[in-house]
Each structure stands twice: as structure tokens, then as C-alpha cells.
Amino acid sequence: MEYTGVSPEKDSNPDEISQEGAAARMCEMGSTNTRKGACGKVRRGLDAHLSGELDAEAARATRAHLKECGACAALLEERLRVRELLRRAVRGVRAPPHLAGSIRALIRQG
């Protein structure tokens, strides 16, 4: 993950998340960024960006857009906070032993 401007707070405030969600919706509507197409492309690729799945050019374009578009950057921050909250929620939870084998079998079936 190359975006380093965000660090989820230990106890995230739900009001902050909803405010940033509103900013992202404004971006979606084109209210805060006249490059609505660019915002849509970045939003669709945010999870891939966070997971390091984008190719070098797409990652560069995403980082550049996030520096220029506060609404998309706010959406990224919201997703980072949600990821951290989910990680904390499942910390220490173990999957049943048979689950890995079941998943492998399903993958083999294709």
C-alpha cells in the first residue's frame, strides 16, 4: 500500500465516517470535482489500490487523483478506517479447521 497519508484512529467516530461518506457522494455527483469520470474510475479501483493490485500506471494515476480530489481522498480514508475496524472485530477469531479444505475443494471445482 503506497498511500501513507491516513492512519485510522483507534476509536473512530461514526459521525466522521458519515461526513466523509457525504464528501464521497458529492464527488460521485460531480459537485466537488468536474472530472466525474476520473472520480468514478478512482472509486471503482480504491479497494484494488489499497490491496496493491493496480498496475504501476493505474496506481500512479490513482495517487495523483487522490492528491487533487478531497472527496475521493475522504472516501479512501473512510475505507481505511472500515478495514481497520473489521480487522479489530475479527482479531483472535479462528475459522473452523474444515473451512480451508472446503474452500480449496470449491476452487478446484472452478
Secondary structure, 3 states (H helix, E strand, C coil): CCCCCCCCCCCCCHHHHHHHHHHHHHHHHCCCCCCHHHHHHHHHHHHHHHCCCCCHHHHHHHHHHHHHCHHHHHHHHHHHHHHHHHHHHHCCCCCCCHHHHHHHHHHHHC
